[in-house]
Amino acid sequence: MSAIWAALAAFARGLRDVARSVFRWATGILPTRRQALLVALTAPAWWFARDAAGVPYLALVLTVVAALVLYDVLTLPAAWQFEVERRLPERVGIGDETVGEYEVRSRSRRAITFAIFDALPRGVRRRDPDGAVERVAAHGVLGVPLAIEGAERGEWPLGPVSVRVRGQLDLVRRTFRLAPADSIRVVPSMTGVGRYRLLALQHRLRDAGVRAIRRRGEGTNFASLREYVVGDDPRRIDWKATARRHKLITREYTIEQGQTVLVAVDAGRMMTQLAGPLSRFEHALSSAILLADVAAQSGDHVGAIVFDDQVRAFVPPARGQPSLHRLRDAFIPVRATMTEPDYAAAFRTLAARQRKRSLIVLYTDVVDPRASQSLIALTARSAMRHVLVVVALRNDELTRASVPTRASTTDGLYESAAAEELVMAREAALTRMRRAGVSVLDVSPRLMAAAVINRYLEIKARASL
């Protein structure tokens, strides 16, 4: 008897598990608009069923509808009959767009109609709407495009994916929820780096605002000899080699390499202001990445420091592309804050960790001589030891507000006067820096990338380091 009871208990548990599976399978099934329309079309059959003669016709109509719905339910694909894989690059720049895809593989003997929905984190935005109806052939593979844009720096899990499948007659649908363990890293914008490299390969750097710097003889190193071509400087013709080879030979020079470039980025209150859709801090990080890439391509050692009221990140100078990767990774977690920047702490860190003469490019902004007194004193002292370039990010809206218009109201005139006073005080602070021997770039955040590269190339060409 005990064996019989054990067999009955096992059978009962099996029925319970089957019932649970059927319940979970059935509860995810929902009607579609086509089923609602089909049911609405059966309304006249209910009118004919007012008497006994019309009841069989109503039963026949309901049986047909139920059979169609049951057939559609039975043809719904199961979870094991398809596979969805999300493919995206490992990283995307903030404000940059990248394109990936959902790869859908079918194991069903029938074609599957589906739509994909996702719940992306706040760090990325989808550029194209989700939920488009797609169809993958039986035992086929289909790629569904996915375009996203970086919105906030950091490491972001991409979240779950919902796949809504339809029956063969499109009367019912069911949603499967998948949880892939993929993620994406949102880094400072790399668009400028890629564009600069492309233009450099095409010899079209002038399109990006980068000037061709004439390299002087001082501070350059002899590289090689080559045949003279039209446009070369005649002063570089090597007459001895020309006499030996019986054709014009010119000397090639390379700018001295192995120098150190340090990028310092202010993450304080003034850098939180917006310049378009992004903050001035984000523009500074993108420009810093582009400058680091150009310096690394030139053979220089590249390092960085990010600070507000304390040092948030420091990357020791290193050579080659790995230095660019370290800078990019160090920039990912830092955020601009509403604190006042401690320039003294940043310059103390630089003095302790970088004693060798270097090119220091400081991204910041100044308001007036009194508020920037510490920065002016520190930059003047640092300019005696290093080559210092201060990139002052201009407030374009403040500059526009300082110019009164003809149709200005009284309040507008007061605002214009206040803006003009701030602009003039800022100009006075920058003038004091220039008089102290500091190279100052007063540029708009949107235009500073080419200006910073041009200044870097000028310093390299003049062998100021």
C-alpha positions in Angstrom: 0.0 0.0 0.0 2.8 2.4 0.8 4.2 2.0 -2.7 0.8 2.8 -4.2 0.4 5.9 -2.0 3.9 7.0 -3.0 3.1 6.6 -6.7 -0.2 8.5 -6.3 1.7 11.3 -4.5 4.3 11.5 -7.2 1.5 11.6 -9.9 -0.3 14.4 -7.9 2.9 16.4 -7.8 3.4 15.9 -11.5 -0.1 17.1 -12.2 0.5 20.1 -9.9 3.7 21.0 -11.8 1.9 20.6 -15.2 -1.0 22.8 -14.0 1.5 25.5 -12.8 3.3 25.4 -16.1 0.0 25.7 -18.1 -1.1 28.5 -15.8 2.1 30.5 -16.3 1.9 29.8 -20.0 -1.7 30.9 -20.3 -1.7 34.0 -18.1 0.7 35.7 -20.4 -1.6 35.4 -23.4 -3.6 38.6 -24.2 -6.1 39.4 -27.0 -5.2 41.7 -29.9 -7.2 44.4 -31.6 -7.9 41.9 -34.4 -9.6 39.5 -31.9 -11.7 42.4 -30.5 -12.8 43.2 -34.1 -13.6 39.6 -34.8 -15.7 39.4 -31.6 -17.5 42.6 -32.6 -18.4 41.1 -35.9 -20.3 38.4 -34.1 -22.8 40.9 -32.7 -25.5 40.3 -35.4 -25.5 36.6 -34.4 -26.7 37.5 -30.9 -29.6 39.5 -32.5 -30.7 36.4 -34.5 -30.5 34.3 -31.3 -33.6 36.0 -29.9 -35.6 32.9 -30.6 -34.8 29.3 -30.5 -34.2 29.0 -34.2 -31.3 31.4 -34.1 -29.5 29.7 -31.2 -27.7 27.1 -33.4 -26.3 29.8 -35.6 -25.0 31.7 -32.6 -23.4 28.5 -31.3 -21.8 27.9 -34.7 -20.4 31.4 -34.8 -19.0 31.2 -31.3 -17.5 27.8 -32.0 -15.7 29.1 -35.1 -14.4 32.1 -33.2 -13.2 29.9 -30.3 -11.6 27.5 -32.7 -9.7 30.4 -34.4 -8.5 31.8 -31.1 -7.5 28.3 -29.9 -5.6 27.7 -33.1 -3.8 31.0 -32.6 -3.0 30.2 -29.0 -1.6 26.8 -30.0 0.6 28.4 -32.7 2.2 30.9 -30.4 5.9 30.2 -30.2 7.4 29.1 -26.9 10.3 30.7 -25.2 12.7 28.0 -26.3 11.8 28.5 -30.0 13.6 31.8 -30.4 16.7 33.5 -29.0 17.4 37.3 -28.8 20.9 38.7 -28.4 21.6 42.4 -28.0 24.8 43.5 -29.7 26.3 46.9 -29.0 29.8 48.4 -28.8 31.5 48.3 -25.4 31.5 52.0 -25.1 29.8 55.1 -26.4 30.7 58.8 -26.0 28.3 61.2 -24.2 26.2 62.9 -26.9 27.5 60.4 -29.5 25.4 58.0 -31.4 26.3 54.3 -32.0 24.4 51.6 -33.9 24.0 48.0 -32.8 21.3 45.4 -33.3 19.1 42.7 -31.8 19.9 39.4 -33.4 16.8 37.2 -33.3 17.3 33.4 -34.1 14.2 31.3 -34.7 14.0 27.6 -34.0 10.3 27.4 -35.0 9.0 25.6 -38.0 6.8 28.7 -38.7 7.7 32.3 -39.2 7.5 34.4 -36.0 6.0 37.9 -35.9 7.3 39.9 -33.0 8.1 43.3 -31.6 11.0 44.2 -29.2 10.7 46.6 -26.3 13.6 47.5 -24.0 14.0 49.5 -20.7 17.3 51.3 -21.2 18.9 53.0 -18.2 19.1 56.8 -17.9 22.8 56.7 -19.0 21.8 56.0 -22.6 18.9 57.1 -24.9 17.4 55.3 -27.8 17.4 57.3 -31.0 14.8 55.2 -32.8 11.4 54.2 -31.4 11.0 50.6 -30.2 8.1 48.3 -30.8 8.3 48.0 -34.6 6.7 44.8 -35.9 9.3 42.4 -37.4 9.1 39.0 -38.9 11.7 36.3 -38.8 11.5 33.3 -41.1 11.3 29.7 -39.9 14.7 28.6 -38.6 16.0 32.0 -39.7 18.1 34.8 -38.3 17.1 38.5 -38.3 19.0 41.6 -37.2 16.8 44.5 -35.8 18.8 47.8 -35.8 19.3 49.6 -32.5 20.6 53.1 -32.3 21.5 54.7 -28.9 23.1 57.8 -27.7 25.2 58.3 -24.6 23.5 60.6 -22.0 25.4 60.3 -18.8 28.9 59.0 -18.1 29.3 55.7 -16.2 29.0 51.9 -16.4 25.4 51.1 -17.2 23.6 47.7 -17.3 21.4 47.8 -20.3 18.4 46.2 -18.5 15.8 43.7 -19.6 14.3 43.1 -23.0 10.6 42.3 -23.7 9.7 40.4 -26.8 6.0 40.4 -27.8 5.1 37.6 -30.2 1.9 37.1 -32.1 0.0 34.1 -33.3 -0.3 33.1 -36.9 -3.7 34.8 -37.2 -2.7 37.8 -35.0 -5.6 37.2 -32.6 -3.5 36.7 -29.5 -0.1 37.8 -28.3 2.3 36.9 -25.5 5.2 38.8 -24.0 8.5 37.2 -23.0 10.8 39.0 -20.6 14.5 38.4 -21.1 17.3 39.6 -18.8 20.6 39.7 -20.7 23.6 40.5 -18.5 25.2 43.0 -21.0 26.3 46.6 -20.1 27.7 49.6 -21.8 30.2 52.2 -20.7 29.4 55.9 -21.4 32.7 57.8 -21.8 33.5 61.4 -22.7 32.7 62.2 -26.3 35.1 60.5 -28.7 33.6 62.0 -31.9 36.3 64.7 -32.1 39.0 62.1 -31.8 37.6 60.0 -34.7 36.9 63.0 -36.8 40.4 64.4 -36.3 42.0 61.1 -37.2 39.9 60.8 -40.3 40.7 64.4 -41.5 44.4 63.8 -40.7 44.4 60.8 -43.0 42.6 62.8 -45.7 44.9 65.9 -45.1 41.8 68.0 -44.4 42.5 69.2 -40.9 41.7 72.8 -42.1 38.1 71.7 -42.2 38.1 71.2 -38.5 39.8 74.6 -37.9 43.3 73.2 -37.4 45.9 75.4 -39.0 49.1 74.0 -40.7 51.9 75.4 -38.6 55.1 76.3 -40.3 57.8 74.5 -38.4 60.9 76.6 -37.7 64.4 75.2 -37.7 64.9 75.7 -34.0 64.0 72.8 -31.8 63.5 70.3 -34.7 65.2 67.1 -35.3 66.5 65.8 -38.6 64.5 62.7 -39.7 65.5 61.7 -43.3 66.1 62.7 -46.9 63.6 62.5 -49.7 63.2 63.8 -53.2 62.1 67.4 -53.5 58.5 68.0 -54.5 56.8 71.3 -55.5 55.8 73.2 -52.4 58.7 72.2 -50.2 60.8 74.9 -48.5 63.8 75.6 -50.8 65.9 76.3 -47.7 65.7 72.7 -46.7 67.3 71.4 -49.9 70.4 69.3 -49.1 72.8 70.4 -51.9 75.4 67.8 -51.1 72.9 65.0 -51.5 71.5 66.7 -54.6 75.0 66.7 -56.2 75.5 63.1 -55.4 72.1 61.9 -56.8 71.8 64.5 -59.6 68.3 65.5 -58.5 66.9 67.8 -55.9 66.9 66.3 -52.4 65.3 67.9 -49.3 65.7 67.3 -45.6 62.8 66.2 -43.5 62.5 67.3 -39.8 60.4 66.1 -37.0 59.3 68.1 -34.0 61.0 67.1 -30.8 59.1 64.4 -29.0 59.0 62.8 -25.6 57.7 66.0 -23.9 55.0 66.0 -21.2 51.5 67.4 -21.6 49.3 67.6 -18.5 45.5 68.3 -18.8 43.9 69.9 -15.8 40.1 70.1 -15.7 38.2 72.3 -13.3 35.1 70.4 -12.0 33.8 73.3 -9.9 30.7 75.4 -9.9 31.3 77.4 -13.0 31.7 74.3 -15.1 28.2 73.0 -14.3 26.7 75.7 -16.6 25.1 74.4 -19.8 26.6 75.2 -23.2 23.9 73.7 -25.4 22.6 70.3 -24.3 25.8 69.5 -22.4 27.5 71.2 -19.5 30.8 73.1 -20.0 32.5 70.3 -18.0 31.5 67.8 -20.6 32.8 70.0 -23.4 36.1 70.3 -21.5 36.4 66.6 -21.1 35.8 66.0 -24.8 38.4 68.6 -25.7 40.9 67.2 -23.2 40.5 63.7 -24.7 41.1 65.1 -28.2 44.2 67.0 -27.1 45.5 63.9 -25.3 45.0 61.9 -28.5 46.9 64.4 -30.6 49.7 64.6 -28.0 49.9 60.8 -27.8 50.1 60.6 -31.6 52.9 63.1 -31.5 54.9 60.9 -29.1 54.4 63.0 -26.0 53.7 61.8 -22.5 50.1 62.6 -21.5 48.6 62.9 -18.0 45.6 64.5 -16.4 44.2 65.9 -13.2 40.5 66.7 -12.4 39.6 68.7 -9.3 37.0 70.8 -7.5 37.5 71.5 -3.8 39.8 68.4 -3.9 41.6 66.3 -6.4 39.1 63.9 -7.9 41.3 62.1 -10.4 45.0 62.1 -11.2 46.6 60.1 -14.1 50.4 60.2 -14.2 51.9 61.1 -17.6 52.5 58.1 -19.9 53.3 57.6 -23.5 51.3 56.0 -26.3 47.6 55.0 -26.7 47.4 53.3 -23.3 47.7 56.7 -21.8 44.6 57.9 -23.7 42.7 54.8 -22.4 43.7 55.6 -18.8 42.6 59.2 -19.2 39.2 58.1 -20.6 38.6 55.6 -17.8 39.6 58.1 -15.1 37.1 60.7 -16.5 34.2 58.3 -16.4 33.2 58.6 -12.7 34.0 62.3 -12.2 31.2 64.8 -12.0 31.1 68.6 -11.9 29.9 69.9 -8.5 28.6 73.1 -7.1 31.7 73.6 -4.9 34.3 76.3 -5.5 37.5 74.9 -7.1 40.6 74.7 -4.9 43.3 75.8 -7.4 46.0 75.7 -4.7 45.4 72.0 -3.9 45.5 71.2 -7.6 48.8 73.1 -8.2 50.3 71.6 -5.1 49.5 68.1 -6.4 51.1 69.0 -9.8 54.2 70.5 -8.1 54.6 67.3 -6.0 54.0 64.8 -8.8 55.3 66.6 -11.8 58.6 68.4 -11.3 59.7 68.1 -14.9 59.0 71.1 -17.1 55.7 70.4 -18.9 52.9 71.9 -20.9 49.9 72.3 -18.6 46.5 73.0 -20.2 44.0 74.2 -17.6 40.3 74.1 -18.5 38.4 76.5 -16.3 36.6 79.9 -16.2 37.1 83.1 -14.3 34.5 85.6 -13.1 36.4 88.7 -11.9 39.9 89.5 -10.6 38.8 89.3 -6.9 37.2 85.9 -7.2 40.1 84.7 -9.4 42.9 86.2 -7.3 44.1 82.8 -6.2 44.1 81.4 -9.7 45.9 84.4 -11.1 48.7 84.2 -8.5 49.1 80.4 -8.9 49.1 80.6 -12.7 51.7 83.4 -12.7 53.9 81.3 -10.4 53.5 78.2 -12.4 54.2 80.0 -15.6 57.8 80.5 -14.4 58.4 76.7 -14.3 56.0 75.2 -16.9 54.4 76.3 -20.1 50.9 77.1 -19.0 47.8 77.5 -21.2 44.5 78.5 -19.5 41.5 77.6 -21.6 38.8 80.0 -20.3 35.4 78.7 -21.4 33.4 81.7 -22.4 29.7 82.0 -21.4 28.1 82.7 -24.8 24.7 83.6 -23.3 26.3 86.1 -21.0 28.3 87.6 -23.9 25.1 88.0 -26.0 23.3 89.5 -23.0 26.0 92.2 -22.6 25.0 93.7 -26.0 21.9 95.8 -25.6 19.3 95.7 -28.4 17.3 98.6 -29.8 14.0 97.3 -28.5 15.2 96.6 -25.0 12.9 97.2 -22.1 14.1 98.8 -18.8 14.6 95.4 -17.2 16.5 94.3 -20.3 18.8 97.3 -20.1 19.6 96.6 -16.5 20.3 92.9 -17.4 22.5 94.1 -20.2 24.4 96.5 -18.0 25.0 93.7 -15.3 26.2 91.3 -18.0 28.5 93.9 -19.5 30.0 94.5 -16.1 30.7 90.8 -15.6 32.2 90.5 -19.1 34.5 93.4 -18.4 35.6 92.1 -15.0 36.3 88.7 -16.6 38.4 90.4 -19.3 40.4 92.2 -16.6 41.2 88.9 -14.9 42.3 87.3 -18.2 44.4 90.4 -19.0 46.2 90.0 -15.7 47.0 86.4 -16.5 48.4 87.4 -19.9 50.6 90.0 -18.4 52.0 87.4 -16.0 53.2 85.3 -19.0 50.3 82.9 -19.1 48.9 81.9 -22.5 45.1 82.4 -22.3 42.5 81.0 -24.8 39.2 82.8 -24.3 36.9 80.6 -26.4 33.4 79.3 -26.7 33.0 75.7 -25.4 31.7 74.6 -28.8 34.7 76.0 -30.7 37.6 75.3 -28.2 38.7 71.9 -29.5 40.4 73.3 -32.7 41.7 76.4 -30.8 43.4 74.2 -28.1 45.0 71.9 -30.8 46.3 74.9 -32.7 47.9 76.4 -29.5 49.4 73.0 -28.8 50.9 72.7 -32.3 52.2 76.3 -32.1 54.0 75.5 -28.8 55.5 72.3 -30.3 56.6 74.1 -33.4 58.3 76.8 -31.4 60.0 74.3 -29.1 58.8 76.3 -26.1 59.1 73.2 -23.9 
